[in-house]
Amino acid sequence: MIYTVTFNPALDYVVKVDHFTLGTVNRTEQEDIYCGGKGLNVSTVLATLGYGNTALGFVAGFTGDEIERRVKNLGFRSDFIHVEQGMSRINVKLKSGEETEINGSGPKITKKDVEKLYEKLDCLTKGDILILSGSIPASLNDDIYERIMEYLDKRGIRIVVDATRDLLSNVLYYHPFLIKPNNHELGEMFGVTLKSVDEIIQYGKLLQEKGAENVLVSMAGDGAVLITEKGEVFTMGVPSGTVKNSVGAGDSMVAGFVAGYLENGSYEHALRLGSAAGSATAFSDGLAGKEDIMRLYNELLKEGF
């Protein structure tokens, strides 16, 4: 089984406005509502690629009910914890030339709510995959990733972590199966600016020395680098296309990687499918569909990546 955790899921209200102007009434040209949150994005793309999974996390209020309703139509299960105080976030994403975001804060998650999450994690067994991604709500301690990994340590559960800086550094002791910093985040972890693929590989290997099994570094338009637990290093370019959307591309890469790895155990295949999924989302208005992902996968294969 595959499980994702989204601590602070949201409804993303995406609006397009022609020449947005502060201080006046602006009319939208297009409006869409999506389920937001990095873990839910991963779950959605996994389902798109044919991999059933269960989304865990916290929801509250009428927005939480709507998130739960929408998830049922996205092709994966949810087993959310219903929080009593507050409501799930509404994130406003305004597209008008540049993209502007206004993110809600989310509900108040209590100690009792967290205990319920641990009860659900008790259902995980050896060989399962748990994907932890995204930021930590203000109502939770910022060591929650570490505590979860400590709780599940030695159970044979493969844990994927997609987070930034200290959230990522602090979990390395528990040997995550995969971590996915981008090149800028990797440099920030060591206080350096990385200027070449060789430097990215060098510092990625340092994360392995600290405990990570596999390190996947995304480099936006420059592709990606994977350093495997076997000591292999794979680089991947990017397919051709026009970037329309920055939301969910990294999450799509994680989903594609996990799906590819589960398909045949090949890290090279996993990297290619992850890169195709991330690019397909970047080239789409929302999260990518399977047809686009596989088309870009075949393009990468044809180009020798």
C-alpha positions in Angstrom: 0.0 0.0 0.0 1.0 3.6 -0.6 0.0 6.3 1.9 0.4 10.1 1.7 0.2 12.5 4.5 -1.0 16.1 4.0 -1.0 18.0 7.3 -2.8 21.0 5.9 -4.9 20.2 2.8 -6.7 23.0 1.1 -9.1 24.0 -1.6 -7.1 25.9 -4.2 -9.2 28.7 -5.8 -7.3 29.5 -9.0 -8.4 32.6 -10.8 -7.2 34.3 -14.0 -7.5 38.1 -14.3 -6.5 40.2 -17.2 -4.3 43.1 -16.0 -5.1 42.8 -12.2 -5.1 46.2 -10.6 -5.0 46.9 -6.8 -7.7 49.0 -5.3 -10.3 48.5 -8.0 -12.9 45.8 -8.9 -11.3 43.1 -11.1 -13.3 40.6 -13.1 -12.1 37.0 -13.5 -11.6 35.5 -16.9 -11.4 31.9 -15.6 -12.0 30.2 -12.2 -11.2 26.7 -11.1 -11.2 24.9 -7.7 -8.8 22.1 -7.0 -7.8 20.0 -4.0 -4.5 21.5 -2.8 -1.7 20.2 -0.6 1.4 18.5 -1.7 0.4 15.0 -0.4 -2.9 15.2 -2.2 -1.1 16.2 -5.4 1.1 13.1 -5.1 -2.0 10.9 -4.4 -3.8 12.3 -7.5 -0.9 11.7 -9.9 -0.3 8.2 -8.4 -4.0 7.4 -9.1 -3.7 8.8 -12.6 -0.8 6.4 -13.2 -2.9 3.5 -11.9 -1.6 3.2 -8.3 -4.2 3.1 -5.6 -3.3 4.9 -2.4 -4.7 6.3 0.8 -4.5 10.0 1.7 -4.1 10.7 5.4 -4.2 14.2 7.0 -6.4 16.6 8.9 -9.6 18.3 7.7 -12.1 20.6 9.3 -15.3 22.6 8.6 -17.3 22.9 5.4 -14.1 23.2 3.4 -12.8 19.9 4.8 -16.1 18.3 3.8 -15.6 19.6 0.3 -12.0 18.3 0.1 -13.2 14.9 1.2 -16.0 14.9 -1.3 -13.7 15.9 -4.2 -11.1 13.3 -3.2 -13.7 10.6 -3.8 -13.7 11.6 -7.5 -9.9 11.7 -7.9 -9.4 7.9 -7.8 -7.8 7.3 -4.4 -9.0 6.7 -0.8 -8.9 9.1 2.1 -8.8 8.4 5.8 -8.7 12.0 7.1 -8.9 13.0 10.8 -11.7 15.5 11.4 -10.5 18.4 13.5 -13.0 20.3 15.7 -11.5 23.8 15.7 -11.3 26.0 12.6 -11.6 25.0 9.0 -9.5 23.6 6.2 -7.7 26.2 4.1 -8.8 28.1 1.0 -5.7 29.1 -0.9 -6.2 31.8 -3.6 -3.9 31.6 -6.6 -4.2 34.7 -8.8 -2.8 34.5 -12.3 -2.3 37.8 -14.1 1.0 38.0 -15.7 2.8 37.0 -12.6 1.3 34.5 -10.2 0.3 35.6 -6.7 -0.8 33.4 -3.8 -2.7 34.0 -0.6 -2.7 30.9 1.5 -5.0 30.2 4.5 -3.7 29.1 7.9 -5.9 26.0 8.4 -7.5 24.5 11.5 -6.0 24.1 15.0 -4.7 20.5 15.3 -4.5 19.3 18.9 -2.5 16.6 20.6 -5.5 14.3 20.5 -5.7 14.8 16.7 -2.1 13.8 16.3 -2.6 10.7 18.4 -5.4 9.7 16.0 -2.9 10.0 13.2 -0.5 7.6 14.9 -3.3 5.1 15.3 -3.8 5.2 11.6 -0.1 4.8 11.0 -0.2 1.6 13.1 -1.9 0.0 10.1 1.2 0.3 7.9 3.2 -2.9 7.4 6.5 -4.0 6.0 6.9 -3.0 2.4 4.4 -0.2 2.5 5.3 3.3 1.2 4.6 6.5 3.2 5.0 9.9 1.5 5.5 12.9 3.8 5.4 16.2 1.9 4.8 19.8 2.5 5.0 22.4 5.3 3.9 21.9 8.9 0.9 23.9 10.2 1.6 26.4 13.0 -0.5 24.4 15.4 1.9 21.4 15.1 5.5 21.0 16.4 7.9 21.3 13.6 9.5 18.0 14.5 6.4 16.0 13.5 8.2 14.4 10.5 11.0 13.2 12.8 8.5 11.9 15.4 6.6 9.9 12.7 9.7 8.4 11.3 10.9 7.5 14.8 7.6 5.9 15.5 7.8 3.8 12.4 11.5 3.0 12.6 12.6 -0.6 12.1 9.2 -1.6 10.6 10.4 -2.0 7.0 8.3 0.9 5.8 9.8 2.9 2.9 9.4 6.6 3.7 9.6 9.4 1.1 10.2 12.9 2.3 9.7 16.0 0.2 10.3 19.0 2.4 12.8 21.9 2.8 15.8 22.7 4.9 15.6 21.6 8.6 12.4 19.5 8.0 14.5 17.5 5.6 17.9 17.6 7.4 16.4 16.4 10.7 14.9 13.2 9.2 18.1 11.8 7.7 18.9 9.9 10.9 16.0 7.7 10.2 17.2 6.7 6.7 14.3 7.8 4.4 14.0 5.7 1.3 13.9 8.9 -0.9 14.3 12.6 -0.4 13.7 15.2 -3.1 15.2 18.6 -2.6 15.6 20.9 -5.5 19.1 22.3 -6.4 18.5 25.5 -4.5 17.2 23.8 -1.4 20.2 21.4 -1.5 22.6 24.3 -1.6 20.8 26.1 1.3 21.2 23.0 3.5 24.9 23.4 3.3 25.2 27.2 2.9 26.5 27.1 -0.6 25.4 28.0 -4.1 25.6 25.0 -6.4 26.7 25.9 -9.9 27.2 22.6 -11.6 25.8 19.1 -11.8 29.1 17.8 -10.3 28.5 20.0 -7.3 24.9 18.8 -7.0 26.1 15.2 -7.0 28.8 16.0 -4.5 26.4 17.5 -2.0 23.7 14.9 -2.7 26.1 12.2 -1.7 26.7 14.1 1.6 23.0 13.7 2.3 23.4 10.0 1.7 26.3 10.0 4.2 23.9 11.5 6.7 21.4 8.8 6.2 19.2 9.2 3.0 19.0 6.1 0.8 18.2 7.7 -2.5 18.5 11.4 -3.3 16.5 13.0 -6.1 17.5 16.5 -6.9 15.2 18.5 -9.3 16.8 21.3 -11.3 13.7 22.9 -13.0 14.6 23.5 -16.7 17.9 21.8 -16.3 16.4 18.3 -15.5 17.1 16.2 -12.5 19.8 14.1 -10.8 19.3 10.8 -9.0 21.9 9.3 -6.6 20.8 5.8 -5.7 21.4 3.6 -2.7 23.6 1.4 -4.9 25.9 4.3 -5.7 24.6 4.8 -9.2 24.2 8.4 -10.5 21.5 9.1 -13.2 20.9 12.4 -14.9 17.7 13.3 -16.8 17.0 16.1 -19.2 13.6 17.8 -19.7 11.2 17.2 -22.6 10.2 20.1 -24.8 7.1 22.1 -23.9 5.8 25.5 -22.6 5.6 26.0 -18.9 2.1 27.0 -17.8 2.0 26.0 -14.2 4.4 25.8 -11.3 2.0 24.2 -8.8 2.3 20.5 -8.3 5.2 19.8 -10.6 7.5 18.6 -7.8 4.7 16.5 -6.3 4.1 14.9 -9.7 7.8 14.1 -10.0 7.6 12.3 -6.6 4.5 10.4 -7.7 6.0 9.4 -11.0 9.2 8.2 -9.4 7.3 6.0 -6.9 5.1 4.6 -9.6 8.1 3.9 -11.8 10.0 2.2 -9.0 7.1 0.0 -8.0 6.6 -1.0 -11.6 9.9 -2.8 -12.1 12.4 -1.7 -9.4 14.5 0.2 -11.9 15.8 3.5 -10.6 16.5 4.8 -14.1 12.9 4.0 -15.2 11.6 5.7 -12.0 13.6 8.8 -12.7 12.4 9.0 -16.3 8.8 8.5 -15.3 9.1 11.1 -12.4 10.7 13.6 -14.8 7.9 13.0 -17.4 5.2 13.5 -14.7 6.8 16.6 -13.3 7.2 18.1 -16.8 3.7 17.1 -17.9 2.2 19.0 -14.9 4.4 22.0 -15.6 3.1 22.1 -19.2 -0.6 21.7 -18.1 -3.1 24.1 -16.4 -3.5 21.6 -13.6 -2.1 18.2 -12.6 -1.0 16.1 -15.6 -3.0 13.3 -17.2 -1.6 9.9 -17.9 -1.5 10.3 -21.7 0.6 13.5 -21.4 2.9 11.8 -18.9 3.5 8.8 -21.1 4.0 10.9 -24.2 6.8 12.9 -22.5 8.2 9.6 -21.1 8.6 8.3 -24.6 10.1 11.6 -25.7 12.8 11.4 -23.0 13.5 7.7 -23.9 13.8 8.6 -27.6 16.2 11.4 -26.8 18.4 9.0 -24.9 17.6 10.0 -21.3 
